Amino acid sequence: MKARIDLTRCAGCGFCAETLPQVFSMGQYHARVVRAMLSPSEEYSVMQIAEDCPAEAISFEEEDPLPQGSPGDHYHTSYHNKQSR
């Protein structure tokens, strides 16, 4: 799971950074995510923080099983074109 903050909504109250400082921190005006990838033990905490965020600025999403750029994700045409000559 990945955590995100919508900077257009964030009010900079610091609730998330105070509650879970290993994932969130405060910038000058807004909170920011310092570690987007969450451990299983942090997932529930982020869900609670997102629910309690007064600005509703925190969201999260599930990871893709095969992130872009992972091995086996691309067909390398330059390699295959050389082999077929």
Order of alpha helices (4+ residues) and beta strands (2+ residues): beta-alpha-beta-beta-alpha-beta-alpha
